[in-house]
């Protein structure tokens, strides 16, 4: 199936995650931004949701900006919507990085209604939420949760407030009363915030009016989701969730649109393995609670694991590079020990946080959770990602039920106590080799095609796209999509 056929009659697309985030939304935001969209808009989260894009072998991580900013020079419009929270220092650094690389942001629009992450939000988040000890959620520590809490409590600072010094000072004074542990120096805060505000002043607009105008004028709109449905404050495994609604509804509302105007919601799903970052239940996790505690430990990084397992690496261009198919990694991936198997898949797939650098927890794809997310997001057309990452595994598994006592359950429940009480019921499939060069679904390994068919049948979805590598051209558009 061609991309043109998939997009026939479509004006608005949403790229959403149907798992716990980190499913490759960045690649497909970039994919559709470069080949199709006029407007790329993001409406939830902040700099806690890095999107990684690989082009011509070069990796770029966007923290707050939509991935489509790379095409600003083509006149494509990028929007930071009303539902976002923005750290002005981080945003300023991202804009500076673009300039250093010779990239523009002339068509960037920043919502006057987006909220501002203040210094006291960051200090509170690091003190209260960053640790995974004693059941902590393991947040990024970037102040996102406290900022959203202030928004809901109606004491937040919005982007539009930054240009009235007296109003801004009064808002900061009022909010700071709720952060007694932060020794606030009002003048010091203002001296840091105001120059950053002036830098973005020309970009600040009523983006809701602009978005509705784009829609009326027939502009092709791409909504770039953040995090994942299972992390949504409304639909996720509360309290182990993010602070915004990362569903289709939240993503659309965060840019001032109704979800009803989205013609093609596309849901990303890692397959046949999945990941989770931070604390919280994960029924299919390889290594179970041992792996959860390990990944939340101090000093556990990509470099730590490479050294621990004696895998050669080089530091280059600000990154750590190694052979993902190294014999030791393949041996770990095929270990009889589930914990080691998880380490092997993590190294093979380079599953470390784009923003935090934390190791992502690894498990086999959970079709029960996926079906729940697909239905909640109305993403019946899905994108399978990272299918190439487990090349060399002797077998792979997909979870189609939960065992609880003598019963096997096939309904997902969000309660952590339920998800920690069940064991996965798997179907096992034969492994496969390198698929990076494949461009036709008919050439995919038989076992992978069989697993995809079983997954579609169980979840009631159609696989529209299969990603077989990080590069834009390592993408198979299938013949199964249907709206």
Rosetta blueprint (number, residue, H / E / L):
1 X L
2 X L
3 X H
4 X H
5 X H
6 X H
7 X L
8 X L
9 X L
10 X L
11 X L
12 X E
13 X E
14 X E
15 X E
16 X E
17 X E
18 X L
19 X L
20 X L
21 X L
22 X L
23 X L
24 X L
25 X H
26 X H
27 X H
28 X H
29 X H
30 X H
31 X H
32 X H
33 X H
34 X H
35 X H
36 X L
37 X L
38 X L
39 X E
40 X E
41 X E
42 X E
43 X L
44 X L
45 X L
46 X L
47 X L
48 X L
49 X L
50 X L
51 X E
52 X E
53 X E
54 X E
55 X E
56 X L
57 X L
58 X E
59 X E
60 X E
61 X E
62 X E
63 X L
64 X L
65 X L
66 X L
67 X H
68 X H
69 X H
70 X H
71 X H
72 X H
73 X H
74 X H
75 X L
76 X L
77 X E
78 X E
79 X E
80 X E
81 X L
82 X L
83 X L
84 X L
85 X E
86 X E
87 X L
88 X H
89 X H
90 X H
91 X H
92 X H
93 X H
94 X H
95 X H
96 X H
97 X H
98 X H
99 X H
100 X H
101 X L
102 X L
103 X L
104 X L
105 X L
106 X L
107 X L
108 X E
109 X E
110 X E
111 X E
112 X L
113 X L
114 X L
115 X E
116 X E
117 X L
118 X L
119 X H
120 X H
121 X H
122 X H
123 X H
124 X H
125 X H
126 X H
127 X H
128 X H
129 X L
130 X L
131 X L
132 X L
133 X H
134 X H
135 X H
136 X L
137 X L
138 X L
139 X L
140 X L
141 X L
142 X L
143 X L
144 X H
145 X H
146 X H
147 X H
148 X H
149 X H
150 X H
151 X H
152 X H
153 X L
154 X L
155 X L
156 X L
157 X L
158 X E
159 X H
160 X H
161 X H
162 X H
163 X H
164 X L
165 X H
166 X H
167 X H
168 X H
169 X H
170 X H
171 X H
172 X H
173 X H
174 X H
175 X H
176 X H
177 X L
178 X L
179 X L
180 X L
181 X L
182 X L
183 X L
184 X L
185 X L
186 X H
187 X H
188 X H
189 X H
190 X H
191 X H
192 X H
193 X H
194 X H
195 X H
196 X H
197 X H
198 X H
199 X H
200 X H
201 X H
202 X H
203 X H
204 X E
205 X E
206 X L
207 X H
208 X H
209 X H
210 X H
211 X H
212 X H
213 X H
214 X H
215 X H
216 X H
217 X L
218 X L
219 X L
220 X L
221 X E
222 X E
223 X E
224 X E
225 X L
226 X L
227 X L
228 X L
229 X H
230 X H
231 X H
232 X L
233 X L
234 X L
235 X L
236 X L
237 X L
238 X L
239 X L
240 X L
241 X L
242 X L
243 X L
244 X L
245 X L
246 X L
247 X L
248 X H
249 X H
250 X H
251 X H
252 X H
253 X H
254 X L
255 X L
256 X L
257 X L
258 X L
259 X H
260 X H
261 X H
262 X L
263 X L
264 X E
265 X E
266 X E
267 X E
268 X E
269 X E
270 X E
271 X L
272 X L
273 X E
274 X E
275 X E
276 X E
277 X L
278 X L
279 X L
280 X L
281 X L
282 X L
283 X L
284 X L
285 X E
286 X L
287 X L
288 X H
289 X H
290 X H
291 X H
292 X H
293 X H
294 X H
295 X H
296 X L
297 X L
298 X L
299 X L
300 X L
301 X L
302 X H
303 X H
304 X H
305 X H
306 X H
307 X H
308 X H
309 X L
310 X L
311 X L
312 X L
313 X L
314 X E
315 X E
316 X E
317 X L
318 X L
319 X E
320 X E
321 X E
322 X L
323 X L
324 X L
325 X L
326 X L
327 X H
328 X H
329 X H
330 X H
331 X H
332 X H
333 X H
334 X L
335 X L
336 X L
337 X L
338 X H
339 X H
340 X H
341 X H
342 X H
343 X H
344 X H
345 X H
346 X H
347 X H
348 X H
349 X H
350 X L
351 X L
352 X E
353 X L
354 X L
355 X L
356 X L
357 X L
358 X L
359 X E
360 X L
361 X E
362 X E
363 X E
364 X E
365 X E
366 X E
367 X H
368 X H
369 X H
370 X H
371 X H
372 X H
373 X H
374 X H
375 X H
376 X H
377 X H
378 X L
379 X L
380 X L
381 X E
382 X E
383 X E
384 X E
385 X E
386 X L
387 X L
388 X L
389 X L
390 X L
391 X L
392 X L
393 X L
394 X L
395 X E
396 X E
397 X E
398 X E
399 X E
400 X E
401 X E
402 X E
403 X E
404 X E
405 X L
406 X L
407 X E
408 X E
409 X E
410 X L
411 X L
412 X L
413 X L
414 X L
415 X L
416 X H
417 X H
418 X H
419 X H
420 X L
421 X L
422 X L
423 X E
424 X E
425 X E
426 X E
427 X E
428 X E
429 X E
430 X E
431 X L
432 X L
433 X L
434 X L
435 X L
436 X L
437 X L
438 X L
439 X L
440 X L
441 X H
442 X H
443 X H
444 X L
445 X L
446 X H
447 X H
448 X H
449 X H
450 X H
451 X H
452 X H
453 X H
454 X H
455 X H
456 X H
457 X H
458 X H
459 X H
460 X L
461 X L
462 X E
463 X E
464 X E
465 X E
466 X E
467 X E
468 X L
469 X L
470 X L
471 X L
472 X L
473 X L
474 X L
475 X E
476 X E
477 X E
478 X L
479 X L
480 X L
481 X L
482 X L
483 X L
